[in-house]
Amino acid sequence: MSQIIPTAEPFFFPGNKIGCLVTHGFTGAPKEMRWLGEYLHGQGYTVCGIRLNGHATKPEDMIRSRWQDWLLSVEDGYNLLRSCTDQVFLLGLSMGGILSLTAAAQLDVRGVVAMSTPYALPDDWRLKFIRILSIFQPYLPKNKDDHPGSGWFGDAWKQHVSYPQNPLRSVAELNQLMGVMHASLPQIKAPVLLIHSRDDDYVVKDSMERIYADLGTADKQMMWVEGSGHVVTEEPQRQKVFEAAAHFVERVSKLA
């Protein structure tokens, strides 16, 4: 019997010699990237939707994962695509965006699309003690904006798959991963497209601008969407997001 939550499995769509690695977010699953993957495959690209270590099974598995494990999951997907394509693009949502940007400083990628990507966690005195706190409180209940249906636009939340709680130990890993991303941003030389919703109340508001300012590449763009929340790959404006991502891949792939 499969340990992976039904409908949350990783996916691979073979296509041409341009590869797109799509990476989901914190406590999420490949399903939140599947529509984007299907759209990119419809444009002819080879697409891989990975499952980050400890995700899409049970929260206990995520507690045992470290940020290095999540980054290695991205590297696994990258190497899989490199075995059958000539160029690899990294496309990530939320923490998947953090991982994609961080990996872009280490791997030979053609370009990056980072969506709804946080620059930092909201200020909270507990962050300094979060590893100790996690011993006594393994899980942090998701707030009202995290729950399906709250803060979402339309019926997008009905097909969403994610853990119902935030493993507190994993929040500490996410916070550390953001520090690694900060150090990586100036080293990125590949083109980058940043996409964020003006209605995203989940991520610190100036995140996209701060990431943009720190990027080392000269080929960088910011794109705002409205009428969607945090998970822009599933919400009503997803078609605009998909089209922008595909146009970016098409443009940058021709620069090689």
N, C-alpha and C positions, 0 to 999 in steps of 0.2 A: 504494500500500500504506500502510495506516495506521501512524503512528508511535506511537500509543498502545497500551499493553499490552492485549491482548484481555481483555475483561470489566472493564477498569478505566476505561471511558469515562464522561464526565459524563452526567447524565440530567436530564430535565425531565418532570414529571407534571402536566398541567393539572388544576385543580380549581376551588374556590370563590375568593372574594375575599380569603382569608387566605393569605399566602405564607410558606413555610418554606425558608430557605436552609441547607442542610446542608453542612458543611465538614470535610474529612478532615484527618489529621494529618501530621506531619513524615515524609518519605520514603514516605508512604502513597498512597492512591488513592481516588477516589470510591466504589469498590466497598465499602469498609469502612463507608460511610454508606447504602448502597443499601437494606438491610433496614429501616432507620429511615425512609428516604424512602418506601418502599412502604407502611409502616405508617401514616405520616402522611397519605399520599394516600388510603389506605383510610378515613380519618376525614373525607375530603372536601377536604383542603387542597391548594393548589397547591405543588408541591415542586420545588426546583432543587438538584441535586447538582453542585457545581462541581469542576473540576480545577485545583488550584493550579499556578501557573506553575512549570515545570521538573519536575513530578511525573508519574508514570505513563507515562514514556517511557523515558529512560535517565539514569543518575546524572550524566553529563556535563552534561545540560541543567539539572540542579538547581544545579550549581556556578556556572553563569552567572546564576542568579536571586538577587535580593536580597529582603530582607524587605518592602520597598516593593512589589515585584512581587506577592508573596503577598497583601498587603493590597489591592492593586488588583484581584486576582482576585475577592476577596470583594466589592469595590465593584461590579464588573461583574455578578456574580450578583444583588446587591441591586437594581441598576438594572433588570435584566431582570425581576425580580419586581415591582418598583414599576410597571412598564409595564402589568401585567395584574392587580394586586391592590390592595387598599386598606390592608392592614397587612402588614408584613414582620417575621418572627421570624428570629433568627440562632441556629443550633444547630451547635456545633462540638465535635470530639473532639480532645483533646490540643493540638497546635499550632493546630488548627482552633478550639478553645476560646479560645486566646490571641487569635487573629485576630478572632473574633466579639466578644469583650469590647472589644478595641481599637477595632473599627469602630463599636461601639455608642456610643462617646463622640463619634463624628464624624457618624454618620448618623441619620436619623429612623427608628429601629426600635421595634417594639412591645414586644419582649422578647428575652431571651437565655437559651439553655440551654447551659452549658459543661460538658462531660463529660471526666473524666480530665485536667484541665487543670493543667499545672505552673506553679508560681509562680516557680521559679528552677531552674537546672541544679545538679546536685550539685557540691559544692566540689571544685575541681581547679585546681591552680596553672597548668596549661597553658592555661586559658581566657584568661589575660592575653596570651598569645602565639599564640593559635590561628590568626590570619590569616597570621602568618609561618610557622608550622608547616605550614599547609595548602599552602604552596608546595613543600615537600619531601615531604609525605605527603598527597596529595589525598583519600584515603579512610581512614576509621577502621573497622576490622572491627567488626561488631555483637557485643556481648557475649552470653553464654549466655542472658540473659533476653530478648534481642531476637530470637533465632532462632526461626523457626516451630516450634512444638511445645514450646518451653521457656518455662515460666511461663504457659502458656495453660491454660485449663480446657476439658475435652472435646475435640472435634474442630474447634473454631472456626478454628484456624490453617490448616486444609487448604484453605480457600477464600480466605485472605487474600492480598492483593497489596501488596508494598512492595519498595523497593530492598534488595538484600542487604548494602549497606554504607552508612555515614553519610558523605556528603561533608563533609570537615572544614571547608571554607570556609562551608558552609551551617550548621554548628553555631554558627559565629561570628555569622551572621545571626540565628539563633534566639535566641541570647543577647542580642543587641541588641534584638530584637523584644520580649523579656520586659521590658526596661527601658521601652519605649514603653507596654506594657500597664500597668506599675506606675503611670505618670503618668496613664493613662486611667481607671483604676478609680474614683477619687473623682469623676470627671466623669459617670459613668454614672447616669442617672436612670430608665431603663427597668427594669421588673422583671427579676430574674435568678434562675434555678434552677441550682444547682451540683450535679453528680452525680459521685461518686467511689467506687471500689471499695476496700474495706478490704484486699483481697488484691493491690492494685496495687503491685508492687515496682519499677516502672519510674520512677515520679515521686516526688520528695521528699515524704515522708509528710504534712507539715503544709501542703501546697499549698492545699487547699480552704479551710481555716480562714483562711489568710493572705489569700487572694483575697476571701473573705467579709468580713473585717475592713476591707479597704480600699475596698469598694464604696460608692459615694455614694448609691445607691438605698435607700429604706426598705423596699421590697418585694423581699426577698431570702431565699432558702431554701437549705439544704444537705440533700442526700440521700445516704446511704450504701447501698451494695449489697455483698453478700458472695457468694462463689462465682464470681467473675469476676476477670480480670486487668485489664490496661490498656485493651484495645480492647473496652469494654463494649458496643458496638453489634454485636459479632459473637459474644460469649461467652454462656454458658448463661443468665445473668440478664438478657439483652437485653430480654425481654418486659417486665420491670418498668421498665427504663429507657425503653422506648418508651411505655408507658402513662403514666409520670410526665411525660414530655415532652409528650405529647398533652393530658394533663389541664392542664398549665401553659398551653399555647397556648389551649386552650378557655377557661380561667378569665380569662386576661389579655386575650384578644381582646374579651371582653364588658365590660371596664372602659372601653373607648374611648367 
